[in-house]
Amino acid sequence: MRIIGGRHRGLMLASVGAGDAEARLRPTSDRVRESLYNLLAHGDYGSPPPPAGRRVLDLFAGTGALGLEALSRGAGFATFVESGPKALAVLRRNVGLLGAEEAARVISRDATRLGRNHEAPADLVLLDPPYGRGLGEAAIASALAGGWVAPGGLVVWEEAVNPVPPPGLTLLDRRRYGETVISILESRVPLPSFDDA
């Protein structure tokens, strides 16, 4: 597993090999990652094309390859959310290999129960849940409710099937790469107002 493009192109990342069956950890292949970022670079998703300058939220981050690729390609900051101990160890090692400690935050948390966001919201969400378990729907609902996603932010959702966009997300594009479906959606949900009083 390696960084495909950007300033860290070619950097080898720590890997879990074929995955962690018990934790349902299935790293996105280099080929699918390359296809995804080519789609973002050449689609009509804003100027400059994402991920340049974007705040990234990587849900079900696993090894961190998707979010680290975004940092290599010019994202401003990335928040990684992962709950598996084995994946968290590999993720933290990969952040260190990239030298991205100042541009990254790792949160040990269930992506389907994010709670309230206390930082700036993300304008690029990378969503790669375990396939076929409905966790992507729960995670994006949690992210929207907690103020993690900026209005107009893009959600890149990797699944084995065509997910049904939840209310507040508009489907912009969808592509299949072998067994993987990549859906690109845009958030139309305003940020929630939280009353601290």
Z-matrix of the N, CA and C atoms (Angstrom, degrees):
N
C 1 1.452
C 2 1.525 1 108.04
N 3 1.334 2 115.54 1 132.66
C 4 1.455 3 119.99 2 -175.36
C 5 1.520 4 109.84 3 -144.73
N 6 1.335 5 115.28 4 164.85
C 7 1.462 6 121.11 5 172.14
C 8 1.527 7 107.09 6 -77.49
N 9 1.338 8 116.20 7 131.03
C 10 1.465 9 121.32 8 -172.47
C 11 1.526 10 112.54 9 -86.27
N 12 1.347 11 117.34 10 -37.65
C 13 1.460 12 119.18 11 -174.41
C 14 1.514 13 112.24 12 -146.35
N 15 1.330 14 115.19 13 174.66
C 16 1.457 15 120.55 14 178.41
C 17 1.510 16 112.53 15 87.21
N 18 1.331 17 115.86 16 -165.03
C 19 1.464 18 120.23 17 -171.97
C 20 1.528 19 113.60 18 -69.39
N 21 1.340 20 118.02 19 -18.30
C 22 1.466 21 120.80 20 178.59
C 23 1.530 22 111.92 21 -107.50
N 24 1.316 23 115.86 22 20.45
C 25 1.468 24 121.06 23 -178.32
C 26 1.531 25 111.45 24 -50.51
N 27 1.337 26 115.10 25 131.44
C 28 1.453 27 120.99 26 177.93
C 29 1.523 28 114.65 27 91.33
N 30 1.333 29 117.58 28 -11.43
C 31 1.467 30 120.43 29 -179.48
C 32 1.525 31 109.83 30 -64.29
N 33 1.319 32 116.22 31 126.13
C 34 1.466 33 120.86 32 177.87
C 35 1.520 34 109.02 33 -80.10
N 36 1.339 35 115.55 34 132.31
C 37 1.454 36 122.22 35 179.01
C 38 1.520 37 110.60 36 -101.16
N 39 1.327 38 115.41 37 155.08
C 40 1.461 39 119.67 38 171.90
C 41 1.519 40 107.53 39 -65.85
N 42 1.312 41 116.73 40 144.72
C 43 1.447 42 121.38 41 -172.50
C 44 1.514 43 111.25 42 -133.17
N 45 1.319 44 115.36 43 163.56
C 46 1.469 45 120.74 44 170.78
C 47 1.522 46 109.21 45 -106.85
N 48 1.325 47 115.89 46 20.72
C 49 1.462 48 119.86 47 178.69
C 50 1.517 49 110.63 48 68.24
N 51 1.336 50 116.09 49 -127.60
C 52 1.462 51 121.28 50 -178.55
C 53 1.516 52 111.68 51 -75.77
N 54 1.323 53 117.20 52 -8.82
C 55 1.454 54 120.50 53 178.91
C 56 1.510 55 111.78 54 126.70
N 57 1.296 56 115.30 55 -175.92
C 58 1.459 57 123.22 56 179.26
C 59 1.523 58 105.69 57 -123.50
N 60 1.341 59 116.37 58 97.74
C 61 1.463 60 120.94 59 -173.14
C 62 1.524 61 111.74 60 -59.53
N 63 1.316 62 117.31 61 -39.99
C 64 1.461 63 120.42 62 -178.28
C 65 1.524 64 111.32 63 -63.41
N 66 1.322 65 116.57 64 -40.95
C 67 1.465 66 121.14 65 179.70
C 68 1.525 67 111.99 66 -88.43
N 69 1.345 68 116.55 67 -1.07
C 70 1.468 69 122.31 68 -176.64
C 71 1.524 70 111.43 69 58.02
N 72 1.332 71 115.51 70 37.04
C 73 1.456 72 122.33 71 179.56
C 74 1.519 73 108.88 72 -87.60
N 75 1.335 74 116.10 73 118.29
C 76 1.448 75 123.10 74 -175.58
C 77 1.522 76 108.10 75 -133.81
N 78 1.340 77 117.55 76 93.39
C 79 1.465 78 119.24 77 -176.90
C 80 1.529 79 112.32 78 -60.48
N 81 1.334 80 116.28 79 141.26
C 82 1.454 81 121.42 80 174.88
C 83 1.517 82 108.48 81 -66.29
N 84 1.324 83 116.14 82 131.05
C 85 1.464 84 119.81 83 -177.52
C 86 1.524 85 110.53 84 -66.11
N 87 1.342 86 115.36 85 156.17
C 88 1.461 87 120.53 86 176.78
C 89 1.530 88 110.37 87 -56.71
N 90 1.334 89 116.92 88 -39.95
C 91 1.465 90 121.28 89 -177.52
C 92 1.528 91 111.33 90 -63.41
N 93 1.337 92 117.25 91 -44.14
C 94 1.464 93 120.25 92 -179.96
C 95 1.524 94 110.20 93 -68.81
N 96 1.342 95 117.56 94 -40.75
C 97 1.470 96 120.09 95 177.46
C 98 1.517 97 111.12 96 -59.97
N 99 1.331 98 116.42 97 -43.55
C 100 1.463 99 120.09 98 179.12
C 101 1.529 100 110.67 99 -62.61
N 102 1.328 101 117.22 100 -43.26
C 103 1.466 102 121.31 101 178.88
C 104 1.525 103 110.76 102 -62.68
N 105 1.320 104 116.68 103 -42.79
C 106 1.464 105 121.77 104 -179.87
C 107 1.530 106 110.88 105 -60.23
N 108 1.334 107 116.57 106 -49.35
C 109 1.470 108 119.06 107 -177.26
C 110 1.516 109 112.08 108 -72.46
N 111 1.336 110 118.63 109 -28.40
C 112 1.463 111 120.15 110 172.41
C 113 1.528 112 110.22 111 -65.54
N 114 1.335 113 116.21 112 -40.11
C 115 1.463 114 120.90 113 177.72
C 116 1.526 115 110.57 114 -61.54
N 117 1.337 116 117.53 115 -45.05
C 118 1.463 117 120.67 116 178.94
C 119 1.531 118 111.39 117 -64.68
N 120 1.334 119 116.59 118 -39.49
C 121 1.460 120 120.42 119 -176.85
C 122 1.522 121 112.39 120 -69.13
N 123 1.341 122 116.86 121 -31.44
C 124 1.461 123 119.54 122 -173.58
C 125 1.524 124 113.52 123 -108.96
N 126 1.330 125 116.99 124 -0.91
C 127 1.464 126 120.31 125 175.96
C 128 1.513 127 110.72 126 -86.93
N 129 1.311 128 116.13 127 173.44
C 130 1.467 129 121.36 128 -179.57
C 131 1.529 130 108.42 129 -97.76
N 132 1.341 131 115.75 130 73.91
C 133 1.467 132 121.17 131 -174.78
C 134 1.519 133 112.01 132 -118.98
N 135 1.308 134 117.21 133 26.70
C 136 1.454 135 121.15 134 178.22
C 137 1.511 136 111.75 135 114.51
N 138 1.324 137 115.70 136 166.54
C 139 1.451 138 121.94 137 179.93
C 140 1.525 139 109.15 138 -129.85
N 141 1.336 140 118.35 139 127.05
C 142 1.459 141 126.34 140 -3.85
C 143 1.527 142 110.63 141 -68.35
N 144 1.330 143 116.79 142 162.00
C 145 1.465 144 119.47 143 -179.10
C 146 1.527 145 110.84 144 -61.01
N 147 1.337 146 117.50 145 144.89
C 148 1.457 147 119.74 146 176.79
C 149 1.521 148 110.12 147 -65.58
N 150 1.323 149 117.02 148 148.82
C 151 1.454 150 127.40 149 14.85
C 152 1.523 151 114.97 150 -95.93
N 153 1.332 152 119.10 151 7.98
C 154 1.463 153 121.79 152 -173.76
C 155 1.521 154 111.98 153 -50.55
N 156 1.327 155 116.44 154 122.52
C 157 1.446 156 123.16 155 176.24
C 158 1.521 157 115.79 156 74.09
N 159 1.315 158 118.00 157 -0.70
C 160 1.470 159 120.55 158 -174.62
C 161 1.524 160 112.19 159 -83.56
N 162 1.329 161 115.00 160 153.83
C 163 1.469 162 122.45 161 167.12
C 164 1.517 163 106.32 162 -90.28
N 165 1.316 164 115.98 163 124.82
C 166 1.461 165 121.96 164 -172.29
C 167 1.525 166 109.97 165 -108.99
N 168 1.326 167 115.38 166 139.92
C 169 1.456 168 122.93 167 171.34
C 170 1.518 169 106.48 168 -119.57
N 171 1.326 170 117.11 169 115.04
C 172 1.464 171 122.96 170 -178.77
C 173 1.525 172 108.00 171 -104.82
N 174 1.341 173 116.71 172 102.44
C 175 1.456 174 122.52 173 -178.28
C 176 1.522 175 110.37 174 -92.69
N 177 1.339 176 116.54 175 141.59
C 178 1.469 177 122.07 176 -171.07
C 179 1.531 178 107.47 177 55.66
N 180 1.324 179 115.85 178 51.73
C 181 1.467 180 122.37 179 -168.21
C 182 1.520 181 114.02 180 -63.15
N 183 1.327 182 118.12 181 -27.22
C 184 1.467 183 119.32 182 -179.65
C 185 1.511 184 110.97 183 57.85
N 186 1.316 185 117.03 184 -122.78
C 187 1.465 186 122.25 185 -179.07
C 188 1.527 187 112.36 186 -77.32
N 189 1.342 188 116.94 187 -10.77
C 190 1.456 189 121.34 188 -179.73
C 191 1.516 190 114.59 189 87.94
N 192 1.322 191 117.97 190 4.82
C 193 1.461 192 120.80 191 -173.30
C 194 1.529 193 112.87 192 -58.46
N 195 1.328 194 117.93 193 -40.31
C 196 1.471 195 119.36 194 -178.56
C 197 1.529 196 111.43 195 -65.56
N 198 1.326 197 117.00 196 -49.21
C 199 1.456 198 120.68 197 -179.09
C 200 1.515 199 113.09 198 -69.13
N 201 1.323 200 117.36 199 -36.35
C 202 1.467 201 120.46 200 177.87
C 203 1.521 202 111.02 201 -67.66
N 204 1.323 203 116.45 202 -35.24
C 205 1.470 204 120.17 203 173.88
C 206 1.525 205 109.72 204 -60.76
N 207 1.344 206 117.02 205 -41.08
C 208 1.462 207 120.66 206 178.03
C 209 1.523 208 110.86 207 -62.09
N 210 1.339 209 117.65 208 -43.11
C 211 1.467 210 120.12 209 177.75
C 212 1.520 211 111.49 210 -62.73
N 213 1.312 212 117.05 211 -41.25
C 214 1.460 213 120.61 212 178.79
C 215 1.524 214 110.97 213 -61.60
N 216 1.325 215 116.13 214 -32.01
C 217 1.462 216 121.23 215 -177.23
C 218 1.531 217 112.94 216 -93.55
N 219 1.334 218 117.27 217 13.03
C 220 1.457 219 119.71 218 170.14
C 221 1.507 220 117.14 219 107.78
N 222 1.329 221 119.29 220 6.45
C 223 1.465 222 119.90 221 174.71
C 224 1.519 223 109.18 222 -60.13
N 225 1.330 224 116.11 223 148.76
C 226 1.456 225 120.00 224 -177.21
C 227 1.513 226 114.02 225 -79.57
N 228 1.328 227 116.89 226 -35.76
C 229 1.464 228 121.48 227 -176.90
C 230 1.521 229 107.88 228 -160.29
N 231 1.324 230 116.86 229 148.52
C 232 1.464 231 120.66 230 178.53
C 233 1.517 232 110.58 231 -135.15
N 234 1.322 233 115.45 232 132.75
C 235 1.461 234 122.94 233 173.02
C 236 1.510 235 107.51 234 -108.50
N 237 1.325 236 115.84 235 125.35
C 238 1.462 237 122.64 236 -178.17
C 239 1.521 238 108.87 237 -107.45
N 240 1.338 239 117.29 238 127.75
C 241 1.456 240 122.10 239 178.71
C 242 1.529 241 108.52 240 -116.42
N 243 1.329 242 115.03 241 121.64
C 244 1.477 243 121.19 242 -178.16
C 245 1.522 244 107.64 243 -152.25
N 246 1.337 245 116.47 244 146.24
C 247 1.467 246 119.57 245 -179.37
C 248 1.523 247 113.34 246 -115.97
N 249 1.315 248 118.89 247 -16.43
C 250 1.462 249 121.36 248 -177.01
C 251 1.519 250 112.42 249 -77.70
N 252 1.345 251 118.15 250 128.09
C 253 1.472 252 120.53 251 -178.41
C 254 1.532 253 113.80 252 -58.26
N 255 1.320 254 117.82 253 -42.50
C 256 1.461 255 120.16 254 -179.61
C 257 1.524 256 110.57 255 -65.50
N 258 1.335 257 116.26 256 -44.87
C 259 1.462 258 120.29 257 178.90
C 260 1.521 259 111.35 258 -63.89
N 261 1.330 260 117.36 259 -41.01
C 262 1.467 261 120.34 260 179.58
C 263 1.524 262 111.64 261 -60.62
N 264 1.321 263 117.02 262 -39.62
C 265 1.467 264 120.07 263 178.91
C 266 1.522 265 110.57 264 -63.40
N 267 1.332 266 117.15 265 -44.25
C 268 1.468 267 121.04 266 179.04
C 269 1.528 268 110.36 267 -67.79
N 270 1.325 269 117.08 268 -41.35
C 271 1.460 270 122.13 269 179.13
C 272 1.521 271 111.23 270 -58.91
N 273 1.324 272 116.95 271 -49.24
C 274 1.476 273 119.77 272 179.98
C 275 1.530 274 111.10 273 -62.62
N 276 1.318 275 116.46 274 -37.94
C 277 1.472 276 119.46 275 177.33
C 278 1.530 277 109.99 276 -63.40
N 279 1.327 278 117.46 277 -41.54
C 280 1.463 279 120.57 278 -178.68
C 281 1.525 280 112.58 279 -68.08
N 282 1.331 281 117.41 280 -36.97
C 283 1.467 282 119.88 281 174.74
C 284 1.527 283 109.19 282 -59.65
N 285 1.325 284 116.43 283 -41.67
C 286 1.463 285 120.78 284 177.72
C 287 1.518 286 112.79 285 -65.84
N 288 1.338 287 117.61 286 -41.13
C 289 1.465 288 121.02 287 178.60
C 290 1.527 289 111.36 288 -60.76
N 291 1.330 290 116.13 289 -35.04
C 292 1.461 291 120.80 290 179.45
C 293 1.527 292 111.53 291 -80.72
N 294 1.357 293 116.97 292 -12.94
C 295 1.456 294 120.58 293 -175.46
C 296 1.520 295 111.29 294 66.73
N 297 1.347 296 115.90 295 34.66
C 298 1.467 297 121.13 296 -172.13
C 299 1.525 298 113.44 297 -104.36
N 300 1.322 299 117.56 298 22.04
C 301 1.470 300 120.02 299 -175.99
C 302 1.531 301 112.91 300 -57.89
N 303 1.334 302 118.15 301 -33.49
C 304 1.463 303 121.15 302 -178.60
C 305 1.530 304 112.34 303 -80.84
N 306 1.323 305 117.47 304 -18.14
C 307 1.464 306 121.44 305 -176.27
C 308 1.523 307 112.24 306 -110.16
N 309 1.339 308 116.59 307 10.40
C 310 1.457 309 119.76 308 -175.27
C 311 1.516 310 111.26 309 -140.31
N 312 1.324 311 114.82 310 148.50
C 313 1.460 312 121.46 311 173.58
C 314 1.525 313 106.90 312 -132.38
N 315 1.323 314 116.60 313 132.04
C 316 1.463 315 122.25 314 178.50
C 317 1.521 316 107.76 315 -107.96
N 318 1.331 317 115.92 316 125.02
C 319 1.462 318 121.96 317 179.35
C 320 1.519 319 108.39 318 -114.88
N 321 1.322 320 116.61 319 123.46
C 322 1.458 321 121.63 320 175.45
C 323 1.525 322 108.00 321 -87.55
N 324 1.343 323 115.40 322 98.87
C 325 1.465 324 119.56 323 -174.18
C 326 1.526 325 109.29 324 -161.01
N 327 1.320 326 115.91 325 153.79
C 328 1.454 327 122.95 326 172.39
C 329 1.529 328 107.70 327 -69.91
N 330 1.317 329 117.07 328 121.65
C 331 1.465 330 121.03 329 -176.70
C 332 1.518 331 112.74 330 -66.11
N 333 1.329 332 118.18 331 -16.55
C 334 1.455 333 120.46 332 178.77
C 335 1.530 334 111.78 333 -88.03
N 336 1.336 335 116.65 334 -3.96
C 337 1.474 336 121.80 335 -179.90
C 338 1.524 337 109.25 336 -135.90
N 339 1.304 338 115.37 337 64.69
C 340 1.462 339 120.46 338 -173.50
C 341 1.520 340 113.45 339 -72.94
N 342 1.318 341 117.55 340 -32.06
C 343 1.456 342 119.57 341 -174.71
C 344 1.522 343 110.34 342 74.75
N 345 1.314 344 115.26 343 -164.11
C 346 1.460 345 122.01 344 -175.66
C 347 1.533 346 111.34 345 -81.13
N 348 1.312 347 115.46 346 136.49
C 349 1.454 348 122.01 347 176.08
C 350 1.526 349 109.71 348 -86.37
N 351 1.336 350 116.49 349 133.16
C 352 1.463 351 121.39 350 179.47
C 353 1.535 352 111.81 351 -110.24
N 354 1.313 353 117.20 352 6.09
C 355 1.467 354 122.25 353 -179.89
C 356 1.533 355 109.25 354 -115.36
N 357 1.321 356 116.32 355 -179.56
C 358 1.465 357 120.21 356 175.19
C 359 1.528 358 108.71 357 -63.18
N 360 1.337 359 117.67 358 141.85
C 361 1.459 360 119.77 359 -178.94
C 362 1.529 361 111.62 360 -72.47
N 363 1.314 362 115.13 361 158.93
C 364 1.467 363 121.32 362 -180.00
C 365 1.521 364 110.30 363 -83.62
N 366 1.327 365 116.39 364 143.59
C 367 1.452 366 119.51 365 172.51
C 368 1.526 367 111.83 366 -108.26
N 369 1.344 368 116.41 367 6.51
C 370 1.464 369 121.90 368 169.86
C 371 1.525 370 107.39 369 -144.67
N 372 1.331 371 116.19 370 115.25
C 373 1.459 372 122.09 371 179.78
C 374 1.518 373 108.22 372 -109.14
N 375 1.326 374 116.03 373 126.96
C 376 1.460 375 122.58 374 176.15
C 377 1.523 376 107.18 375 -105.60
N 378 1.305 377 116.48 376 116.41
C 379 1.460 378 122.84 377 -171.89
C 380 1.527 379 108.85 378 -120.03
N 381 1.333 380 116.73 379 108.26
C 382 1.468 381 122.08 380 -177.38
C 383 1.528 382 109.55 381 -130.93
N 384 1.360 383 116.70 382 71.83
C 385 1.472 384 119.69 383 -177.31
C 386 1.520 385 111.65 384 -76.55
N 387 1.334 386 117.17 385 164.56
C 388 1.467 387 118.94 386 168.34
C 389 1.529 388 108.65 387 -55.38
N 390 1.307 389 116.37 388 134.12
C 391 1.459 390 121.11 389 -174.01
C 392 1.526 391 112.44 390 -65.48
N 393 1.341 392 114.66 391 143.24
C 394 1.452 393 122.19 392 167.05
C 395 1.513 394 117.35 393 71.68
N 396 1.328 395 118.58 394 20.15
C 397 1.470 396 119.98 395 -177.52
C 398 1.532 397 113.38 396 -119.82
N 399 1.340 398 117.39 397 4.41
C 400 1.456 399 120.49 398 178.96
C 401 1.518 400 114.19 399 73.12
N 402 1.340 401 117.74 400 10.92
C 403 1.459 402 120.30 401 -177.00
C 404 1.532 403 112.68 402 -75.49
N 405 1.324 404 116.57 403 -27.40
C 406 1.456 405 119.44 404 178.19
C 407 1.516 406 111.53 405 -63.72
N 408 1.335 407 116.39 406 -43.18
C 409 1.458 408 120.77 407 178.71
C 410 1.530 409 110.90 408 -61.23
N 411 1.335 410 116.19 409 -44.36
C 412 1.467 411 120.18 410 -179.98
C 413 1.524 412 111.26 411 -65.84
N 414 1.324 413 117.21 412 -39.67
C 415 1.468 414 120.75 413 -178.23
C 416 1.523 415 111.66 414 -67.96
N 417 1.329 416 117.54 415 -44.28
C 418 1.461 417 118.17 416 -177.95
C 419 1.528 418 110.44 417 -69.86
N 420 1.340 419 117.87 418 -34.26
C 421 1.463 420 120.25 419 175.13
C 422 1.522 421 110.46 420 -62.34
N 423 1.330 422 116.96 421 -41.73
C 424 1.465 423 121.43 422 178.27
C 425 1.524 424 111.15 423 -65.07
N 426 1.335 425 116.56 424 -41.29
C 427 1.465 426 121.00 425 -179.64
C 428 1.531 427 111.27 426 -64.53
N 429 1.327 428 116.83 427 -42.17
C 430 1.463 429 120.21 428 179.87
C 431 1.527 430 110.87 429 -68.00
N 432 1.334 431 116.64 430 -43.45
C 433 1.469 432 120.38 431 -178.58
C 434 1.520 433 112.35 432 -66.19
N 435 1.341 434 116.72 433 -31.68
C 436 1.454 435 120.87 434 -177.16
C 437 1.512 436 115.26 435 -90.06
N 438 1.340 437 117.85 436 2.48
C 439 1.460 438 120.38 437 178.66
C 440 1.516 439 114.08 438 77.06
N 441 1.317 440 117.46 439 26.98
C 442 1.463 441 121.99 440 180.00
C 443 1.530 442 112.97 441 -85.11
N 444 1.344 443 117.32 442 -16.84
C 445 1.461 444 121.56 443 -174.00
C 446 1.520 445 109.48 444 -117.22
N 447 1.314 446 116.63 445 126.18
C 448 1.466 447 121.73 446 179.32
C 449 1.523 448 110.33 447 -72.86
N 450 1.331 449 118.19 448 145.39
C 451 1.465 450 119.61 449 171.89
C 452 1.527 451 109.56 450 -57.15
N 453 1.317 452 116.49 451 133.75
C 454 1.458 453 120.64 452 -176.18
C 455 1.508 454 113.49 453 84.10
N 456 1.333 455 117.12 454 -2.23
C 457 1.459 456 120.41 455 179.45
C 458 1.522 457 111.57 456 -69.63
N 459 1.314 458 115.28 457 151.05
C 460 1.469 459 121.38 458 177.73
C 461 1.513 460 110.43 459 -91.80
N 462 1.322 461 115.57 460 142.32
C 463 1.456 462 122.65 461 173.19
C 464 1.522 463 107.14 462 -118.88
N 465 1.329 464 116.44 463 120.63
C 466 1.458 465 122.32 464 176.67
C 467 1.523 466 106.62 465 -105.53
N 468 1.330 467 115.95 466 112.30
C 469 1.462 468 122.87 467 -169.72
C 470 1.519 469 109.50 468 -114.15
N 471 1.326 470 115.72 469 118.60
C 472 1.464 471 121.82 470 178.62
C 473 1.525 472 108.73 471 -101.89
N 474 1.325 473 116.22 472 127.54
C 475 1.469 474 122.15 473 179.93
C 476 1.524 475 109.32 474 -150.14
N 477 1.333 476 115.50 475 175.56
C 478 1.465 477 120.53 476 175.81
C 479 1.519 478 111.24 477 -90.81
N 480 1.334 479 117.05 478 -18.06
C 481 1.463 480 122.69 479 -179.35
C 482 1.527 481 108.16 480 -128.58
N 483 1.339 482 115.64 481 174.33
C 484 1.459 483 119.71 482 176.53
C 485 1.524 484 109.10 483 -78.66
N 486 1.337 485 118.49 484 107.96
C 487 1.462 486 118.23 485 178.52
C 488 1.523 487 110.77 486 -71.37
N 489 1.318 488 115.57 487 148.94
C 490 1.462 489 120.52 488 176.04
C 491 1.525 490 107.55 489 -84.80
N 492 1.326 491 118.08 490 120.36
C 493 1.465 492 119.29 491 -179.35
C 494 1.522 493 111.26 492 -60.63
N 495 1.320 494 117.87 493 128.33
C 496 1.462 495 119.61 494 177.13
C 497 1.523 496 110.38 495 -70.79
N 498 1.342 497 117.42 496 164.63
C 499 1.463 498 120.00 497 178.25
C 500 1.526 499 110.80 498 -54.27
N 501 1.324 500 114.91 499 137.83
C 502 1.461 501 119.85 500 179.06
C 503 1.508 502 113.97 501 96.81
N 504 1.335 503 117.39 502 -9.11
C 505 1.460 504 120.79 503 176.90
C 506 1.525 505 109.27 504 -117.35
N 507 1.335 506 115.84 505 133.43
C 508 1.457 507 122.06 506 179.00
C 509 1.518 508 109.37 507 -109.10
N 510 1.323 509 116.73 508 129.18
C 511 1.459 510 121.29 509 178.84
C 512 1.527 511 109.63 510 -72.79
N 513 1.338 512 116.15 511 124.90
C 514 1.465 513 121.61 512 177.66
C 515 1.522 514 112.02 513 -101.84
N 516 1.323 515 116.80 514 -34.94
C 517 1.466 516 120.49 515 -175.34
C 518 1.521 517 108.50 516 -161.68
N 519 1.329 518 115.63 517 155.27
C 520 1.464 519 120.61 518 176.53
C 521 1.527 520 108.03 519 -150.76
N 522 1.322 521 116.15 520 133.53
C 523 1.464 522 121.87 521 179.61
C 524 1.525 523 109.41 522 -136.92
N 525 1.329 524 115.75 523 147.59
C 526 1.466 525 121.17 524 175.37
C 527 1.521 526 108.99 525 -109.70
N 528 1.331 527 114.90 526 133.84
C 529 1.462 528 122.56 527 175.80
C 530 1.529 529 106.81 528 -126.90
N 531 1.324 530 116.57 529 94.27
C 532 1.466 531 120.09 530 -176.60
C 533 1.520 532 110.00 531 63.69
N 534 1.326 533 116.48 532 -120.69
C 535 1.465 534 121.48 533 -179.35
C 536 1.528 535 112.82 534 -87.86
N 537 1.317 536 116.99 535 0.82
C 538 1.463 537 121.37 536 -175.23
C 539 1.519 538 111.24 537 -108.81
N 540 1.335 539 116.06 538 132.95
C 541 1.465 540 122.54 539 173.75
C 542 1.526 541 107.99 540 -108.93
N 543 1.325 542 116.52 541 126.76
C 544 1.465 543 122.46 542 175.57
C 545 1.527 544 107.81 543 -106.82
N 546 1.334 545 115.89 544 120.47
C 547 1.466 546 121.58 545 175.69
C 548 1.519 547 108.30 546 -112.22
N 549 1.322 548 116.18 547 134.20
C 550 1.462 549 121.55 548 175.63
C 551 1.522 550 107.42 549 -112.25
N 552 1.340 551 115.02 550 122.28
C 553 1.461 552 121.84 551 -175.74
C 554 1.522 553 109.21 552 -125.89
N 555 1.314 554 115.81 553 159.78
C 556 1.461 555 121.32 554 177.37
C 557 1.523 556 109.30 555 -120.91
N 558 1.331 557 115.65 556 135.61
C 559 1.455 558 120.74 557 179.67
C 560 1.519 559 110.90 558 -80.66
N 561 1.324 560 115.29 559 131.61
C 562 1.467 561 122.48 560 174.34
C 563 1.537 562 109.86 561 -113.77
N 564 1.315 563 116.49 562 14.37
C 565 1.459 564 122.04 563 -175.26
C 566 1.531 565 109.41 564 -92.11
N 567 1.333 566 118.42 565 123.65
C 568 1.465 567 119.32 566 176.13
C 569 1.520 568 110.29 567 -68.32
N 570 1.313 569 116.01 568 155.11
C 571 1.459 570 119.50 569 177.14
C 572 1.526 571 109.69 570 -64.19
N 573 1.336 572 116.66 571 137.64
C 574 1.465 573 118.49 572 177.86
C 575 1.517 574 110.54 573 -68.00
N 576 1.323 575 116.42 574 150.07
C 577 1.468 576 119.68 575 173.67
C 578 1.515 577 107.65 576 -100.44
N 579 1.322 578 115.80 577 122.14
C 580 1.453 579 121.09 578 -178.88
C 581 1.528 580 108.17 579 -101.04
N 582 1.304 581 115.80 580 132.95
C 583 1.456 582 121.12 581 179.89
C 584 1.525 583 107.87 582 -100.41
N 585 1.337 584 116.10 583 110.81
C 586 1.466 585 120.49 584 -178.56
C 587 1.523 586 112.56 585 -85.12
N 588 1.312 587 116.41 586 -5.54
C 589 1.471 588 119.64 587 -176.74
C 590 1.512 589 111.17 588 -71.18
